[in-house]
Amino acid sequence: MELSTRYNPQETEERWYNYWMEKDYFHSEPDEREPFTIIIPPPNVTGVLHMG
């Protein structure tokens, strides 16, 4: 198998998009529940984790 020396985003994205379509990854099943929104998401650990 020979690897390309240049990245071709169109080729890569098309291949993955077709895979996702085959696996039905874009399928959803809407329901009747009331939607909700989280305005302030939980904090992320972006530094050294500590207690206190």
PyMOL Python script that loads the backbone (N, CA, C, O; Angstrom):
from pymol import cmd

cmd.read_pdbstr("""\
ATOM      1  N   MET A   1       0.838  -1.176   0.000  1.00  0.00           N
ATOM      2  CA  MET A   1       0.000   0.000   0.000  1.00  0.00           C
ATOM      3  C   MET A   1       0.883   1.238   0.000  1.00  0.00           C
ATOM      4  O   MET A   1       1.766   1.385   0.846  1.00  0.00           O
ATOM      5  N   GLU A   2       0.643   2.108  -0.935  1.00  0.00           N
ATOM      6  CA  GLU A   2       1.437   3.326  -1.045  1.00  0.00           C
ATOM      7  C   GLU A   2       0.670   4.499  -0.449  1.00  0.00           C
ATOM      8  O   GLU A   2      -0.501   4.711  -0.766  1.00  0.00           O
ATOM      9  N   LEU A   3       1.338   5.262   0.419  1.00  0.00           N
ATOM     10  CA  LEU A   3       0.716   6.426   1.031  1.00  0.00           C
ATOM     11  C   LEU A   3       0.973   7.656   0.185  1.00  0.00           C
ATOM     12  O   LEU A   3       2.056   7.826  -0.376  1.00  0.00           O
ATOM     13  N   SER A   4      -0.030   8.509   0.099  1.00  0.00           N
ATOM     14  CA  SER A   4       0.105   9.751  -0.642  1.00  0.00           C
ATOM     15  C   SER A   4       1.019  10.706   0.120  1.00  0.00           C
ATOM     16  O   SER A   4       1.061  10.686   1.350  1.00  0.00           O
ATOM     17  N   THR A   5       1.743  11.533  -0.610  1.00  0.00           N
ATOM     18  CA  THR A   5       2.617  12.514   0.037  1.00  0.00           C
ATOM     19  C   THR A   5       1.860  13.791   0.371  1.00  0.00           C
ATOM     20  O   THR A   5       2.365  14.640   1.106  1.00  0.00           O
ATOM     21  N   ARG A   6       0.647  13.931  -0.168  1.00  0.00           N
ATOM     22  CA  ARG A   6      -0.168  15.120   0.099  1.00  0.00           C
ATOM     23  C   ARG A   6      -1.534  14.698   0.613  1.00  0.00           C
ATOM     24  O   ARG A   6      -2.091  13.691   0.176  1.00  0.00           O
ATOM     25  N   TYR A   7      -2.065  15.475   1.540  1.00  0.00           N
ATOM     26  CA  TYR A   7      -3.395  15.219   2.084  1.00  0.00           C
ATOM     27  C   TYR A   7      -4.444  15.778   1.133  1.00  0.00           C
ATOM     28  O   TYR A   7      -4.380  16.943   0.738  1.00  0.00           O
ATOM     29  N   ASN A   8      -5.403  14.944   0.773  1.00  0.00           N
ATOM     30  CA  ASN A   8      -6.493  15.370  -0.094  1.00  0.00           C
ATOM     31  C   ASN A   8      -7.782  15.341   0.730  1.00  0.00           C
ATOM     32  O   ASN A   8      -8.392  14.281   0.867  1.00  0.00           O
ATOM     33  N   PRO A   9      -8.213  16.489   1.285  1.00  0.00           N
ATOM     34  CA  PRO A   9      -9.386  16.484   2.156  1.00  0.00           C
ATOM     35  C   PRO A   9     -10.659  16.020   1.450  1.00  0.00           C
ATOM     36  O   PRO A   9     -11.491  15.353   2.065  1.00  0.00           O
ATOM     37  N   GLN A  10     -10.822  16.356   0.193  1.00  0.00           N
ATOM     38  CA  GLN A  10     -12.031  15.957  -0.530  1.00  0.00           C
ATOM     39  C   GLN A  10     -12.141  14.430  -0.600  1.00  0.00           C
ATOM     40  O   GLN A  10     -13.216  13.872  -0.379  1.00  0.00           O
ATOM     41  N   GLU A  11     -11.052  13.773  -0.902  1.00  0.00           N
ATOM     42  CA  GLU A  11     -11.046  12.312  -0.996  1.00  0.00           C
ATOM     43  C   GLU A  11     -11.329  11.673   0.366  1.00  0.00           C
ATOM     44  O   GLU A  11     -12.124  10.739   0.472  1.00  0.00           O
ATOM     45  N   THR A  12     -10.678  12.183   1.387  1.00  0.00           N
ATOM     46  CA  THR A  12     -10.844  11.636   2.731  1.00  0.00           C
ATOM     47  C   THR A  12     -12.259  11.855   3.246  1.00  0.00           C
ATOM     48  O   THR A  12     -12.880  10.929   3.768  1.00  0.00           O
ATOM     49  N   GLU A  13     -12.771  13.073   3.101  1.00  0.00           N
ATOM     50  CA  GLU A  13     -14.108  13.377   3.595  1.00  0.00           C
ATOM     51  C   GLU A  13     -15.175  12.593   2.841  1.00  0.00           C
ATOM     52  O   GLU A  13     -16.149  12.141   3.442  1.00  0.00           O
ATOM     53  N   GLU A  14     -15.007  12.430   1.552  1.00  0.00           N
ATOM     54  CA  GLU A  14     -15.970  11.657   0.766  1.00  0.00           C
ATOM     55  C   GLU A  14     -15.989  10.195   1.222  1.00  0.00           C
ATOM     56  O   GLU A  14     -17.052   9.586   1.338  1.00  0.00           O
ATOM     57  N   ARG A  15     -14.818   9.648   1.475  1.00  0.00           N
ATOM     58  CA  ARG A  15     -14.738   8.255   1.919  1.00  0.00           C
ATOM     59  C   ARG A  15     -15.433   8.080   3.270  1.00  0.00           C
ATOM     60  O   ARG A  15     -16.211   7.143   3.448  1.00  0.00           O
ATOM     61  N   TRP A  16     -15.155   8.982   4.229  1.00  0.00           N
ATOM     62  CA  TRP A  16     -15.783   8.875   5.551  1.00  0.00           C
ATOM     63  C   TRP A  16     -17.277   9.150   5.485  1.00  0.00           C
ATOM     64  O   TRP A  16     -18.058   8.488   6.169  1.00  0.00           O
ATOM     65  N   TYR A  17     -17.681  10.109   4.680  1.00  0.00           N
ATOM     66  CA  TYR A  17     -19.105  10.419   4.556  1.00  0.00           C
ATOM     67  C   TYR A  17     -19.859   9.205   4.024  1.00  0.00           C
ATOM     68  O   TYR A  17     -20.927   8.865   4.534  1.00  0.00           O
ATOM     69  N   ASN A  18     -19.321   8.562   3.020  1.00  0.00           N
ATOM     70  CA  ASN A  18     -19.965   7.359   2.485  1.00  0.00           C
ATOM     71  C   ASN A  18     -20.039   6.256   3.538  1.00  0.00           C
ATOM     72  O   ASN A  18     -21.050   5.559   3.623  1.00  0.00           O
ATOM     73  N   TYR A  19     -19.002   6.088   4.328  1.00  0.00           N
ATOM     74  CA  TYR A  19     -18.999   5.092   5.399  1.00  0.00           C
ATOM     75  C   TYR A  19     -20.098   5.403   6.417  1.00  0.00           C
ATOM     76  O   TYR A  19     -20.843   4.513   6.828  1.00  0.00           O
ATOM     77  N   TRP A  20     -20.192   6.681   6.820  1.00  0.00           N
ATOM     78  CA  TRP A  20     -21.212   7.079   7.794  1.00  0.00           C
ATOM     79  C   TRP A  20     -22.618   6.858   7.241  1.00  0.00           C
ATOM     80  O   TRP A  20     -23.520   6.451   7.974  1.00  0.00           O
ATOM     81  N   MET A  21     -22.803   7.125   5.953  1.00  0.00           N
ATOM     82  CA  MET A  21     -24.119   6.907   5.339  1.00  0.00           C
ATOM     83  C   MET A  21     -24.457   5.417   5.314  1.00  0.00           C
ATOM     84  O   MET A  21     -25.597   5.041   5.587  1.00  0.00           O
ATOM     85  N   GLU A  22     -23.496   4.575   4.996  1.00  0.00           N
ATOM     86  CA  GLU A  22     -23.723   3.124   4.977  1.00  0.00           C
ATOM     87  C   GLU A  22     -24.102   2.603   6.360  1.00  0.00           C
ATOM     88  O   GLU A  22     -24.939   1.709   6.484  1.00  0.00           O
ATOM     89  N   LYS A  23     -23.488   3.158   7.391  1.00  0.00           N
ATOM     90  CA  LYS A  23     -23.741   2.718   8.765  1.00  0.00           C
ATOM     91  C   LYS A  23     -24.963   3.407   9.382  1.00  0.00           C
ATOM     92  O   LYS A  23     -25.330   3.118  10.521  1.00  0.00           O
ATOM     93  N   ASP A  24     -25.590   4.315   8.633  1.00  0.00           N
ATOM     94  CA  ASP A  24     -26.791   5.032   9.080  1.00  0.00           C
ATOM     95  C   ASP A  24     -26.516   5.882  10.322  1.00  0.00           C
ATOM     96  O   ASP A  24     -27.365   5.981  11.207  1.00  0.00           O
ATOM     97  N   TYR A  25     -25.336   6.491  10.388  1.00  0.00           N
ATOM     98  CA  TYR A  25     -24.944   7.286  11.546  1.00  0.00           C
ATOM     99  C   TYR A  25     -25.698   8.612  11.651  1.00  0.00           C
ATOM    100  O   TYR A  25     -25.701   9.233  12.714  1.00  0.00           O
ATOM    101  N   PHE A  26     -26.334   9.053  10.570  1.00  0.00           N
ATOM    102  CA  PHE A  26     -27.070  10.314  10.608  1.00  0.00           C
ATOM    103  C   PHE A  26     -28.537  10.120  10.982  1.00  0.00           C
ATOM    104  O   PHE A  26     -29.298  11.086  11.033  1.00  0.00           O
ATOM    105  N   HIS A  27     -28.934   8.892  11.241  1.00  0.00           N
ATOM    106  CA  HIS A  27     -30.324   8.591  11.574  1.00  0.00           C
ATOM    107  C   HIS A  27     -30.668   9.099  12.974  1.00  0.00           C
ATOM    108  O   HIS A  27     -29.875   8.978  13.908  1.00  0.00           O
ATOM    109  N   SER A  28     -31.847   9.661  13.095  1.00  0.00           N
ATOM    110  CA  SER A  28     -32.318  10.078  14.417  1.00  0.00           C
ATOM    111  C   SER A  28     -33.778   9.679  14.569  1.00  0.00           C
ATOM    112  O   SER A  28     -34.490   9.470  13.586  1.00  0.00           O
ATOM    113  N   GLU A  29     -34.197   9.580  15.795  1.00  0.00           N
ATOM    114  CA  GLU A  29     -35.587   9.256  16.091  1.00  0.00           C
ATOM    115  C   GLU A  29     -36.137  10.319  17.028  1.00  0.00           C
ATOM    116  O   GLU A  29     -36.053  10.178  18.248  1.00  0.00           O
ATOM    117  N   PRO A  30     -36.707  11.394  16.458  1.00  0.00           N
ATOM    118  CA  PRO A  30     -37.269  12.457  17.302  1.00  0.00           C
ATOM    119  C   PRO A  30     -38.379  11.920  18.196  1.00  0.00           C
ATOM    120  O   PRO A  30     -39.098  10.995  17.821  1.00  0.00           O
ATOM    121  N   ASP A  31     -38.510  12.504  19.372  1.00  0.00           N
ATOM    122  CA  ASP A  31     -39.594  12.110  20.268  1.00  0.00           C
ATOM    123  C   ASP A  31     -40.359  13.360  20.712  1.00  0.00           C
ATOM    124  O   ASP A  31     -40.037  14.475  20.303  1.00  0.00           O
ATOM    125  N   GLU A  32     -41.347  13.161  21.533  1.00  0.00           N
ATOM    126  CA  GLU A  32     -42.244  14.245  21.928  1.00  0.00           C
ATOM    127  C   GLU A  32     -41.784  15.007  23.171  1.00  0.00           C
ATOM    128  O   GLU A  32     -42.479  15.920  23.618  1.00  0.00           O
ATOM    129  N   ARG A  33     -40.635  14.655  23.735  1.00  0.00           N
ATOM    130  CA  ARG A  33     -40.170  15.337  24.940  1.00  0.00           C
ATOM    131  C   ARG A  33     -39.824  16.795  24.650  1.00  0.00           C
ATOM    132  O   ARG A  33     -39.409  17.148  23.546  1.00  0.00           O
ATOM    133  N   GLU A  34     -40.005  17.620  25.659  1.00  0.00           N
ATOM    134  CA  GLU A  34     -39.670  19.034  25.548  1.00  0.00           C
ATOM    135  C   GLU A  34     -38.148  19.185  25.458  1.00  0.00           C
ATOM    136  O   GLU A  34     -37.431  18.627  26.287  1.00  0.00           O
ATOM    137  N   PRO A  35     -37.641  19.930  24.467  1.00  0.00           N
ATOM    138  CA  PRO A  35     -36.185  20.117  24.379  1.00  0.00           C
ATOM    139  C   PRO A  35     -35.686  20.993  25.529  1.00  0.00           C
ATOM    140  O   PRO A  35     -36.445  21.775  26.100  1.00  0.00           O
ATOM    141  N   PHE A  36     -34.412  20.855  25.857  1.00  0.00           N
ATOM    142  CA  PHE A  36     -33.822  21.682  26.897  1.00  0.00           C
ATOM    143  C   PHE A  36     -32.449  22.146  26.449  1.00  0.00           C
ATOM    144  O   PHE A  36     -31.843  21.569  25.546  1.00  0.00           O
ATOM    145  N   THR A  37     -31.970  23.195  27.094  1.00  0.00           N
ATOM    146  CA  THR A  37     -30.677  23.782  26.754  1.00  0.00           C
ATOM    147  C   THR A  37     -29.870  23.987  28.026  1.00  0.00           C
ATOM    148  O   THR A  37     -30.406  24.430  29.042  1.00  0.00           O
ATOM    149  N   ILE A  38     -28.599  23.671  27.970  1.00  0.00           N
ATOM    150  CA  ILE A  38     -27.692  23.954  29.081  1.00  0.00           C
ATOM    151  C   ILE A  38     -26.951  25.235  28.721  1.00  0.00           C
ATOM    152  O   ILE A  38     -26.134  25.254  27.800  1.00  0.00           O
ATOM    153  N   ILE A  39     -27.244  26.304  29.454  1.00  0.00           N
ATOM    154  CA  ILE A  39     -26.650  27.600  29.130  1.00  0.00           C
ATOM    155  C   ILE A  39     -25.186  27.656  29.545  1.00  0.00           C
ATOM    156  O   ILE A  39     -24.341  28.130  28.785  1.00  0.00           O
ATOM    157  N   ILE A  40     -24.884  27.180  30.737  1.00  0.00           N
ATOM    158  CA  ILE A  40     -23.499  27.178  31.220  1.00  0.00           C
ATOM    159  C   ILE A  40     -23.077  25.722  31.382  1.00  0.00           C
ATOM    160  O   ILE A  40     -23.530  25.050  32.308  1.00  0.00           O
ATOM    161  N   PRO A  41     -22.218  25.226  30.497  1.00  0.00           N
ATOM    162  CA  PRO A  41     -21.799  23.825  30.593  1.00  0.00           C
ATOM    163  C   PRO A  41     -20.918  23.596  31.820  1.00  0.00           C
ATOM    164  O   PRO A  41     -20.368  24.545  32.379  1.00  0.00           O
ATOM    165  N   PRO A  42     -20.786  22.348  32.233  1.00  0.00           N
ATOM    166  CA  PRO A  42     -19.901  22.060  33.365  1.00  0.00           C
ATOM    167  C   PRO A  42     -18.461  22.441  33.035  1.00  0.00           C
ATOM    168  O   PRO A  42     -18.077  22.447  31.865  1.00  0.00           O
ATOM    169  N   PRO A  43     -17.665  22.757  34.046  1.00  0.00           N
ATOM    170  CA  PRO A  43     -16.277  23.170  33.780  1.00  0.00           C
ATOM    171  C   PRO A  43     -15.433  22.028  33.227  1.00  0.00           C
ATOM    172  O   PRO A  43     -15.665  20.855  33.522  1.00  0.00           O
ATOM    173  N   ASN A  44     -14.466  22.400  32.431  1.00  0.00           N
ATOM    174  CA  ASN A  44     -13.513  21.438  31.873  1.00  0.00           C
ATOM    175  C   ASN A  44     -12.218  21.496  32.668  1.00  0.00           C
ATOM    176  O   ASN A  44     -11.857  22.546  33.200  1.00  0.00           O
ATOM    177  N   VAL A  45     -11.531  20.391  32.747  1.00  0.00           N
ATOM    178  CA  VAL A  45     -10.224  20.363  33.397  1.00  0.00           C
ATOM    179  C   VAL A  45      -9.202  20.795  32.353  1.00  0.00           C
ATOM    180  O   VAL A  45      -8.856  20.024  31.457  1.00  0.00           O
ATOM    181  N   THR A  46      -8.719  22.034  32.471  1.00  0.00           N
ATOM    182  CA  THR A  46      -7.759  22.548  31.500  1.00  0.00           C
ATOM    183  C   THR A  46      -6.376  22.751  32.107  1.00  0.00           C
ATOM    184  O   THR A  46      -5.438  23.148  31.416  1.00  0.00           O
ATOM    185  N   GLY A  47      -6.257  22.478  33.393  1.00  0.00           N
ATOM    186  CA  GLY A  47      -4.973  22.640  34.069  1.00  0.00           C
ATOM    187  C   GLY A  47      -4.744  21.459  34.990  1.00  0.00           C
ATOM    188  O   GLY A  47      -5.276  20.373  34.763  1.00  0.00           O
ATOM    189  N   VAL A  48      -3.961  21.669  36.017  1.00  0.00           N
ATOM    190  CA  VAL A  48      -3.681  20.621  36.991  1.00  0.00           C
ATOM    191  C   VAL A  48      -4.925  20.435  37.857  1.00  0.00           C
ATOM    192  O   VAL A  48      -5.424  21.394  38.446  1.00  0.00           O
ATOM    193  N   LEU A  49      -5.417  19.222  37.933  1.00  0.00           N
ATOM    194  CA  LEU A  49      -6.589  18.929  38.746  1.00  0.00           C
ATOM    195  C   LEU A  49      -6.196  18.911  40.217  1.00  0.00           C
ATOM    196  O   LEU A  49      -5.204  18.285  40.592  1.00  0.00           O
ATOM    197  N   HIS A  50      -6.978  19.602  41.054  1.00  0.00           N
ATOM    198  CA  HIS A  50      -6.685  19.646  42.484  1.00  0.00           C
ATOM    199  C   HIS A  50      -7.995  19.618  43.267  1.00  0.00           C
ATOM    200  O   HIS A  50      -9.062  19.880  42.712  1.00  0.00           O
ATOM    201  N   MET A  51      -7.911  19.308  44.527  1.00  0.00           N
ATOM    202  CA  MET A  51      -9.083  19.294  45.402  1.00  0.00           C
ATOM    203  C   MET A  51      -9.050  20.553  46.254  1.00  0.00           C
ATOM    204  O   MET A  51      -8.248  20.638  47.184  1.00  0.00           O
ATOM    205  N   GLY A  52      -9.893  21.525  45.965  1.00  0.00           N
ATOM    206  CA  GLY A  52      -9.964  22.733  46.786  1.00  0.00           C
ATOM    207  C   GLY A  52      -9.570  23.888  46.003  1.00  0.00           C
ATOM    208  O   GLY A  52      -9.563  25.007  46.515  1.00  0.00           O
TER     209      GLY A  52
END
""", "prot")
cmd.dss("prot")
cmd.show_as("cartoon", "prot")
cmd.util.cbc("prot")
cmd.orient("prot")
